[in-house]
Amino acid sequence: MALPMDFDNLRSDESSERASSVEDYKVTCMAFIKDISGDYLEWVDYYKLPPDEDKKRRAEIAAIVERTNDWIAKISQSIKGVDVVMNDGVQKMAEATAGKPFQIGVFVNSKSEYTVAKPSIIDVNVKASGRNSRKTKLGFHHKEQRFRIESTGKAFFDESNLPNDEFDLMDIHLKLNAEDCKQRDVISFTVIVSEMENGQEMDRRGSSTIIHII
């Protein structure tokens, strides 16, 4: 059984196309978030973790369900917006289930995971450190896709000068272009960090962030 770090079979547009209204779709997707959390809790059962780690991952999944459904209810303004928030919640649950064996944090305006920003070039600060003197490096979400990003407006990372170095203590800044976004847009993205040893990737983890444009 593979680690559920990346949930790539995210909800398709098929169900959203059948939605009769945004409010009805919100109810459907909030139920989906609650239901799928049970699948991730089953993964936690499967891992048979030490009690403290087991409790931590379960608490994180529960908090993600609550926060995601709150964003769906209060922040999403369209069916696309509901999809962005819902998929972000699923991604976060996968990350919580897999755990974080090394330190990784992604910050926008000094906040992680859930934050707000204005339409602009948004500074994304990525920090990480490896275990046992291992280094860390900015990774790829897929082979030729550096970041996972989903948005109700036009948003993309400037990939022209991304660092390819391995860091003892990673503290880098990425540029997320959201200049063409409008108020109430939502952007979800995932940054992957690889833990490196002797030039080889030993482990990797993703950290997802959602931004409410204000």
Backbone torsions as a table, in degrees:
resi	resn	phi	psi	omega
1	MET	NA	127.7	-176.8
2	ALA	-82.8	152.5	174.9
3	LEU	-62.5	133.9	179.9
4	PRO	-84.2	55.8	-176.6
5	MET	-75.2	-40.1	-177.8
6	ASP	-119.4	117.9	177.2
7	PHE	-94.8	99.3	-172.8
8	ASP	-94.2	-18.4	178.8
9	ASN	-89.0	59.1	-178.1
10	LEU	-68.6	162.5	-175.9
11	ARG	-55.7	131.9	-179.4
12	SER	-84.3	174.0	179.8
13	ASP	-77.1	-6.7	-175.6
14	GLU	-58.9	-47.7	-178.5
15	SER	-69.8	-34.7	180.0
16	SER	-68.9	-31.1	178.3
17	GLU	-67.4	-25.3	179.9
18	ARG	-88.2	-8.0	-176.3
19	ALA	-66.2	134.5	-178.1
20	SER	-82.9	-24.5	178.4
21	SER	-159.5	161.3	178.6
22	VAL	-61.0	-42.6	-178.0
23	GLU	-63.8	-41.6	178.0
24	ASP	-64.4	-39.6	-179.7
25	TYR	-66.7	-36.4	176.2
26	LYS	-58.9	-45.7	-179.4
27	VAL	-61.2	-44.4	179.6
28	THR	-61.0	-45.1	-174.8
29	CYS	-75.5	-31.4	175.2
30	MET	-65.2	-38.1	176.2
31	ALA	-66.7	-38.9	178.8
32	PHE	-61.4	-44.3	179.5
33	ILE	-59.5	-44.8	179.8
34	LYS	-64.8	-42.3	-178.9
35	ASP	-65.2	-46.0	-174.8
36	ILE	-71.2	-21.9	176.1
37	SER	-60.3	-30.6	176.9
38	GLY	-63.0	-35.6	177.2
39	ASP	-63.5	-41.4	-179.7
40	TYR	-70.6	-34.9	175.5
41	LEU	-64.4	-31.6	175.6
42	GLU	-66.2	-36.3	175.2
43	TRP	-62.0	-41.9	179.0
44	VAL	-60.4	-42.1	175.7
45	ASP	-57.2	-44.9	-176.4
46	TYR	-61.1	-35.5	-176.9
47	TYR	-70.5	-22.7	-178.7
48	LYS	48.8	61.1	-175.4
49	LEU	-80.0	162.6	170.0
50	PRO	-57.6	150.1	-173.3
51	PRO	-51.9	-43.6	-177.8
52	ASP	-64.9	-42.9	-179.5
53	GLU	-69.8	-39.1	176.5
54	ASP	-58.3	-48.2	-179.7
55	LYS	-62.3	-40.7	-179.0
56	LYS	-62.4	-47.0	-177.4
57	ARG	-67.4	-38.7	177.7
58	ARG	-63.6	-40.9	179.1
59	ALA	-65.4	-39.1	178.8
60	GLU	-64.4	-42.7	179.3
61	ILE	-63.2	-44.0	178.6
62	ALA	-60.8	-41.8	-180.0
63	ALA	-66.4	-36.5	178.5
64	ILE	-65.9	-41.9	177.5
65	VAL	-57.9	-47.0	-177.7
66	GLU	-64.7	-46.4	-176.4
67	ARG	-70.1	-41.2	179.5
68	THR	-62.2	-46.2	-178.6
69	ASN	-68.4	-29.4	175.0
70	ASP	-67.0	-41.2	177.8
71	TRP	-67.5	-40.5	177.5
72	ILE	-59.3	-45.4	-175.8
73	ALA	-69.4	-40.7	-168.4
74	LYS	-105.7	-24.9	-171.9
75	ILE	-109.9	-38.7	-179.3
76	SER	-62.2	132.6	-176.7
77	GLN	-112.5	-6.3	-175.8
78	SER	-151.0	169.0	176.4
79	ILE	-60.7	-41.3	176.3
80	LYS	-60.8	-41.1	178.6
81	GLY	-62.7	-39.5	176.1
82	VAL	-61.9	-44.2	179.3
83	ASP	-59.6	-43.7	-178.5
84	VAL	-61.3	-47.0	-178.6
85	VAL	-67.4	-43.0	-179.9
86	MET	-61.6	-47.6	-179.6
87	ASN	-63.8	-35.3	175.6
88	ASP	-62.3	-42.8	178.9
89	GLY	-63.3	-40.7	178.0
90	VAL	-63.5	-43.5	178.7
91	GLN	-61.0	-44.8	-180.0
92	LYS	-63.4	-38.1	177.9
93	MET	-64.1	-39.6	177.2
94	ALA	-61.5	-41.8	179.6
95	GLU	-66.2	-42.1	179.3
96	ALA	-64.6	-38.4	-179.8
97	THR	-65.6	-42.4	-179.7
98	ALA	-71.3	-23.7	-179.6
99	GLY	81.3	172.4	-179.7
100	LYS	-126.5	89.5	-177.1
101	PRO	-70.5	-20.6	173.5
102	PHE	-129.6	162.5	-173.2
103	GLN	-74.8	130.5	176.5
104	ILE	-150.1	136.0	178.2
105	GLY	-147.3	140.2	177.9
106	VAL	-124.7	126.6	-170.9
107	PHE	-128.1	135.1	172.2
108	VAL	-125.9	121.1	-175.4
109	ASN	53.3	42.3	176.5
110	SER	66.3	12.7	178.0
111	LYS	-119.7	149.3	179.6
112	SER	-114.8	152.9	172.6
113	GLU	72.1	-53.5	-179.6
114	TYR	-130.8	123.6	-176.0
115	THR	-155.9	177.9	178.7
116	VAL	-129.4	156.9	177.2
117	ALA	-159.6	163.4	175.5
118	LYS	-94.7	159.3	175.1
119	PRO	-57.5	116.0	-171.5
120	SER	-176.7	-176.3	165.6
121	ILE	-83.8	109.7	-172.8
122	ILE	-91.8	128.9	177.3
123	ASP	-79.6	125.5	178.1
124	VAL	-116.5	112.5	-177.1
125	ASN	-97.1	119.9	-179.1
126	VAL	-110.6	125.6	178.8
127	LYS	-124.8	142.4	179.5
128	ALA	-162.2	154.2	171.7
129	SER	-147.9	140.1	-176.9
130	GLY	-86.1	173.8	178.3
131	ARG	-92.9	148.4	171.0
132	ASN	51.6	48.3	176.9
133	SER	68.8	10.5	173.8
134	ARG	-71.0	154.5	178.2
135	LYS	-99.3	169.3	177.0
136	THR	-126.8	154.4	-175.6
137	LYS	-146.1	146.1	175.2
138	LEU	-64.5	125.7	-174.6
139	GLY	-104.5	-166.4	-179.6
140	PHE	-119.1	137.9	175.4
141	HIS	-68.3	-43.6	171.7
142	HIS	-133.2	176.2	-173.3
143	LYS	-52.2	-44.2	-178.2
144	GLU	-118.7	16.6	-180.0
145	GLN	-124.5	111.0	-175.6
146	ARG	-68.9	-46.4	-174.8
147	PHE	-124.6	148.7	164.6
148	ARG	-89.5	128.0	178.7
149	ILE	-144.3	136.4	179.0
150	GLU	-142.7	136.0	-172.9
151	SER	-154.1	153.3	173.4
152	THR	-82.4	-14.6	177.0
153	GLY	-124.7	-177.9	179.5
154	LYS	-75.9	119.2	179.8
155	ALA	-150.1	138.1	-179.3
156	PHE	-159.1	155.4	176.7
157	PHE	-87.0	142.2	169.9
158	ASP	-77.5	109.2	-176.7
159	GLU	-103.3	17.0	-173.8
160	SER	-74.2	-30.4	-177.2
161	ASN	-133.7	48.1	-178.9
162	LEU	-74.7	140.6	-179.9
163	PRO	-72.0	134.0	175.9
164	ASN	-107.6	7.8	-176.8
165	ASP	-75.2	160.2	167.7
166	GLU	-98.5	136.8	-172.9
167	PHE	-117.9	139.9	169.0
168	ASP	-68.1	-45.2	174.2
169	LEU	-132.0	104.9	-178.9
170	MET	-74.0	132.0	174.2
171	ASP	-152.9	83.3	-173.1
172	ILE	-118.8	162.5	-179.4
173	HIS	-123.6	125.0	176.3
174	LEU	-104.7	157.0	179.1
175	LYS	-112.6	115.7	177.1
176	LEU	-102.2	113.1	-177.2
177	ASN	-83.9	109.6	177.4
178	ALA	-125.9	29.4	-176.3
179	GLU	-64.3	-29.8	-177.5
180	ASP	-92.9	2.8	176.3
181	CYS	-75.4	162.4	-179.9
182	LYS	-122.0	165.0	176.9
183	GLN	-54.2	139.0	179.7
184	ARG	80.3	-0.8	169.4
185	ASP	-66.2	157.3	173.9
186	VAL	-129.3	142.1	179.8
187	ILE	-128.5	128.8	173.8
188	SER	-119.4	135.0	177.5
189	PHE	-145.6	156.9	177.8
190	THR	-125.6	129.5	174.7
191	VAL	-105.3	133.4	178.5
192	ILE	-104.2	134.1	174.5
193	VAL	-120.9	132.6	177.9
194	SER	-101.5	138.0	173.4
195	GLU	-94.2	124.6	-169.2
196	MET	-116.0	146.8	173.2
197	GLU	-145.7	122.7	-178.3
198	ASN	53.1	40.6	176.6
199	GLY	78.4	1.6	-178.8
200	GLN	-110.5	141.1	176.3
201	GLU	-74.8	120.3	-179.7
202	MET	-98.1	-29.5	-179.7
203	ASP	-159.9	165.4	178.4
204	ARG	-154.7	148.0	177.7
205	ARG	-144.3	152.3	176.7
206	GLY	-109.9	153.3	175.5
207	SER	-133.9	119.8	-175.4
208	SER	-102.3	142.8	-178.8
209	THR	-129.8	143.1	172.6
210	ILE	-123.3	137.0	-177.0
211	ILE	-120.3	131.8	171.8
212	HIS	-98.6	118.0	-179.8
213	ILE	-79.4	126.9	-175.7
214	ILE	-120.3	NA	NA
